[in-house]
Amino acid sequence: MSDLIAVGPPARRQTRQAARLALGTASALGLARFAYGLLLPAMRDELHWSLAQAGAVSTANGLGYLLGALVTAAAVRRLGTAATFRWGMVLTALALAVTAASDAYPVLLAVRAAAGAAGAAVFVTGGVIASRLAARAASGAPITVYFAGTGLGIVAGGVGIPPLGGHLHLAWAGLGVAAGLAALLSWTAAQAGEETRSGKEVQAGEEARSGKESRFREARAATAGRVHVRPLWGIALAYLLFAAGYITYITFLSAYLADRHAPLGQVMLTWTALGLAVVAAPALWSRPTAAWPGTRALAVLLGLLSGGAALAMAAPAPPVVLASAIVYGATFMGVPAAVTALIKAYTPPADWTATLAAFTTIFAAGQTAGPWLAGLVADHTSTAAALAWTAILCAAAALIAACATPSRRAGAGPAEKTPDAEASTRQ
């Protein structure tokens, strides 16, 4: 750690870069995944869907995410981490724009799957870049800031989508434009290799050679990296349950409000507060994620998430639902941040890409099944069942995480740092 402090640039520089990188999660998650929950009530009514059909559209996004996670390592080997992130952002924007072109159910399933695949590439590679920034800064802040970007996308959706009412095509087109802008603004933030020193200009030949060396290191790391899941099996199982549970709350929240005839203002306030809570989450969880021992932070996050989902069912009054959304927003994106931090702590840096991809695959499998299954249950009961689904699965995940004991055999201490690890942290 002392080496990182000695050679790394100021932490605030890395955090500023992570803030622009956070537009990746804003687009891939906030816009391309979660904003669908705002559109679900209108799509259900206009297209005459059941809740299971509506959930299956979210499942298609999750399935695409799963496939994207499986091919991300290959994309990194071919293109490099930064280029994979950038083109994932572009494809995410295109998929959202194409969603506005048709109401046909098979077409919507296909484009939602495409958005999920592109989002997985953004999420995995952005997480790797954020992890490298955190290592250079000797701080967990870049990771939590990166995940907090999701809140920006949720706020944008909460402010922009409900006033459009049933204008579905316009809403999807607007999401595509917003994602395209995020791709443009985050383009230069996706620096996976060395950064320039002290603002000095570097000759073109040196830049080209540095870029080639960085691409070579990334390709070698993606090829040779080992996957560490067995030593982290308790974390992996908790992450699977979390993925199957958390997604149903935000998918069906607007439908839950619509069934209770919530006014437009309440829907906008609830979603905006949820998104702002996501943005504020790093201030709450950056230190616990970095400092609390073992899986304590993960277990606490999952427990609070379960309680927040249960709160809305206990009393569906507007202030209570608002409090539920705030608790949910302040915790759910902290879970991937905590899992990423645990992967960093218990695996060698050279294996971060492979292990993050494996955990993203586990996550995607859970969130693929969750919305469709919860929608089936809700069709036979009510939309409140989707919230109960979240509360139950996240409570189980919290118990598993609290009992998990990751194996130190997966980790590489300072003395075991590999050449790839040093390359990822060297100025």
N, C-alpha and C positions, 0 to 999 in steps of 0.2 A: 504493500500500500504506500510506503514511503517513496518508492520509485515513481508511482503514479503521481504523487503530489509534486515530486521534484521535476518531472519532465512534462507534466500536463499543462495546457494553457489554463487561464483563469476559469473557474467553474461557471462564472456568469456567461462567458462566451459560448460554452457548450450548451448552457440552458437556453440562450437566445436561438441557437441553431435548432435545438429540440423544439422550441416554440413554433418555428416555421415548419419543421418536420411534422408537427402535430396536425397540420392540415391534412396529412395522410389519414389519420384516424377520423378526422372530421368528415372527410369524403367517404372513405371505405366503410365506416361504421355509422357515423351520425347521419349522413345523407343516404348512402346506398343501402343500408340495412334498417336502421331504426325509424327513419322517416316513413317507411311503409306503414307503420302502426297508425300514423295520423291519417293516412289515405284509406286504411282498411274499412272503416264504416261506410264511406261513400262507395267504395268498390263493391262491398258486400251488397249494398242496396241497389246500385245501378246495374250490376252484372249478375245479380240474383245468386250470390254464392252462399253456401253454408259456411259455418265457422271452420269446419274441417277443410273445405276448399281454400278458404282464406289462409288458414294455417299452412296448407300445402304450398302456397306461394312463398311463404317465409321458409318452408322446408327446402324448396328449390334453391333459394338463396344460400341456405346452409349447405346443401349438397354441392353447389358450385364452389363454395368456400372450402369444403373438404377436398374436392378435386384440385383446386388451386393450391392448397397446402401441400398436396402430394407432389406437385410438379415445380414448386418454388425452388427447391434445391437445384434442380436441373436448369432452371432459368438463370439462377445465380451463376452456375458454372459457365453458362454460355455468354451471359450478358454482363455479369457483375452485379453486386448488391445495389449500387446506386441506380443503374439503368433499369433493373427490374422494378425497383420502387417507382421510378418516374413513368415507365410505360404502363405499370399497373394503375397509376393515377389516371393516365389518359384513357385507358380502356374502361375504367370505372365510370368516367364522365360520359363516354360514348354509350355504354350500356344504359345509363339512366336516361339519356336523350332518346334512345331507341324505344324505351318503355312507353313513351308518349305516342308512339306510332300505331298501336293496335290495342284492341280490347279482347282479342282472341286468347282464350285461356292457355293453349299450348305455347303461343308466342310469349305471353307474359311469363310463363314458367321458364322458358329458354333464356330470356333476357335477364330475369332475376338470377338464374344460375350463373350467367356470364358476369353479372355484377359481383356475385359472391366469389367467383374464381379470381377476378382481378383484385378484389378487396383482400383476399388472402395473401396475394403476392405483396401488396402494400403493407399489410399488417406485419407479416413475418420479417420482411426486409427492413421496414422501418423500426421494428423492435431490435433487430441486430444493430442497426446504426445507432439507435438510442442507447443500447447497451455499451457500445464502444465510446460514445460520448460520456456516459456515466463513468466508465473506467478511467478515461482521461481526466475527468473532473474530480475523481475520487468522491463522488456524490451520487445518490440515487435520484436526485432531482430531474435529470434529463429523461429518465424512464417514466416517472410519474407525470411530467409535463407532456410527454409524447402521448400517453394514454388519455390525458385530460382533454386533448383536442377533440375527442368524440363529443364533448359537451357543446363545442362550437357548432357542430353540425346539427345537434338536437335543438339548440336555441334557434338556429336559422329555420329549421323545419317548423318549430312551434310558433314562430312569429309569422312565417310566410305562407304555410299551407292552410291552416283553418279558415282564414278569410276568403280563400278561393272557393270554399264550399264544394260543390260537385264538379268543378272544372278540372277533371282528373288529368287531361292531356296537358293543360297549361301547367299544372303542378309538377308533373314529371319532367316537362321541358325545363322548368325553372330549376329543378334539382340538378339536371344535367349541366346547365349553365354555371351553377354554383360550384359543382364538382370540377368543371373545366377551369374555373378561376383558381380553385385550390391547387390544381395540378401546376398551373403557371407559377403561382406564388411560392410553391414548395420545391420548385425544380432545383434551385441552387442549394437547398438545405440538405439534399441527399448526398452528402459527401461521405463516402465510406472509407476513403484512403487517407493519406496524410494531408494535413492542412498547410497552407503557406505560413512561413515564419515571420512574425512581427510585422506583417503587412508589406514586406519587401517583395518586389517583383521577381519572378523566377523566369529564367529564359525558357523559350518555347521547347527547346530540346530536352531540358531537365523536366519540364512538366509532362511531356510525352513519355519519357522514361519512367517517371514516378507513377504515371497512370497505368503503364503496362505492368510494372512491378506490383501495383496494388491489385490489378485484375488477376494476376498470376496467383497472388496470395489468397484472394477470395476463392478462386477456382480450386486451388489446392485444399483450402479449408473445407469447402463444400463437398469435395470428393472424399477427403480423408476423415472428416469429422465423424465421431461416433455418436450414436443415439443413447442417451441415458434415461431410460424410463423405469426399468426394474428397481434401481436404488431409490427412485422417487415415486414408487407405485401408489402410496397413500395420497400424495399430492395429485397424481394423475387421476385417480378415482374421484377425488373431491372436485377436480376441475371438470370431469365428465358430467357429474351431477349438476354442478353449477351451470354448465353450458345448456343442459337440457331444461333447467329451471328458470334461469334469469330471463331468457329470450321471450318466454310466454307473457311475462308481465308487460314488457314494453310493446310487444306485438298486439296485445288485446286491450291495453289500457284505454285507448280511445273508444273502442267498441264497448267496454265496460261503462265509460262515461256516457256514451250515446244511449245505451239501454236505460240509463237513469236520467235522460233528457237534460244533460248538463249543458248550460249555455255556452256560446262561443267563447266568451271571456274566460270561463273557467277552464276550458280545454287549452286555450293559449297560455294562461297563467300556469297551469299544471305542467305543461311540457317545457315552458321557458324556465320555470323553477327547477325542473329536473335537469335540464341542460346546464344551468348555472351551477347547480350542485356538483355536476361532473367536473366543470372547470375548477371549482374550488377544492375538489378532492385532494389534489397534490399537497395543499397546505395542511390538510388533516392527516394524510397518510404517508407523506414522504419520509418523515423521521421514523414512525413505527415500522414501516416496511424495511428500512435500512438497519434499524437498531434493535428491534425486538428479536429475541432468539427463536430459532427454528421456525415453526409454522404458526406461531401465535398470531401474527398480524393477519394471516390468511384466515384462520379460524374466526377471529373477531369480525372481520369483514363479512364473511359468509353468514355469521349469526345475525348481524345487524341487517343484512339484506333480507334474510328470512323474516325478521320482525317487521321490517318496513312493508313487505308485501302483505303480511297478515293484517297490518294496521288498516289498510284500505277496506278489507273485508269486514273488519270488526265494526266499523261505523262509516258508511259511505257518505257522510256529510262533507261538503267542500273543504273545510279546513283540515279534516282528517286525511282526505285523499291527497291534499296538497302536502301535508307532512309526510305521507307515505312516499310520494314521488321524490321529495327532497332526500329522505333517507336512502331510497333506492339509488338516486343519482349520485349521492355522496359516497356510495360503496361499490357499485357493481363494476365500474372500470378499475377500481382499486384491486380487484381480484386478479386480472391478468397482469397488472403491475407487480403484485406480490409474487405471483407464480414466476414471472420473468426474473425477479430478484432472487428467488430461490434457485432457479436454474443457474443463474450467474454464480451463486454461492457454492453450489454443489457440483458444477461441471467445469472442466477446463475451458478457457475462452475459445480454443480451436474447435470445440464441439458445440458452441452456442447455436450456430445456424442449424445444425442437424437436430439438436434437441428441441429448440424452439419450433422447428417445423413439425416434429413428432407431437409435441404438446398441442400445437395448433390443429393437427389432424384429430387428436382426441377431442379437443374443444369443438371442432366442426361436426364431428359425429354426434355429439350431444345436442348441439343446437339444430342439427338437421332433423332429429327425431322429435324434439320437444314441441314445436308449434303444432305439427299435425296431430300428435297424440293428445295434446291439450285441447285442440279444436274439436276432436271427436268427443272428448269428455264434455266440453262446453255445449256442444249441440244437444246433448242429452240432459243437461242440467242448466247452466247459465254461464255468462262470461265471468262470473265470480270464481268459477272453477279454475280458470287460467291463473288467477292470482293465488289461489290455494296451491296449485301445482308448484308455483315458484317458491312459496313459503315452505312447503314440505321438502322439496328436493334440496333447497339451500340449507335447511336445518340439518338434513342428513349429511350434506357435504361439510358443514361446520364441525360436526362430531367427528367425522373421519379425519379432517385436517388437524383437529386438536390432538388426535391420537397418533398422527403420522410421525415417523422418526426417519427422516432422510438419511441415507448412508453416506458417510464421509468418503467412502471409497470412490465415489463419483467425482469428488472435487479435486482440484489441483491447487495446492497451496502456493505461496509466493516462490518457494524453492523449486516447485515443479513447473513453473511457467514455461510453456512451449515457445518455439520461435514464432509461430503464428500468433500466439497470445501477445508476445512482445511487439510484433508488428502492428497489432490492432491498437496498441496503446502508445506506441512511439510517436513523438512529434514529427 
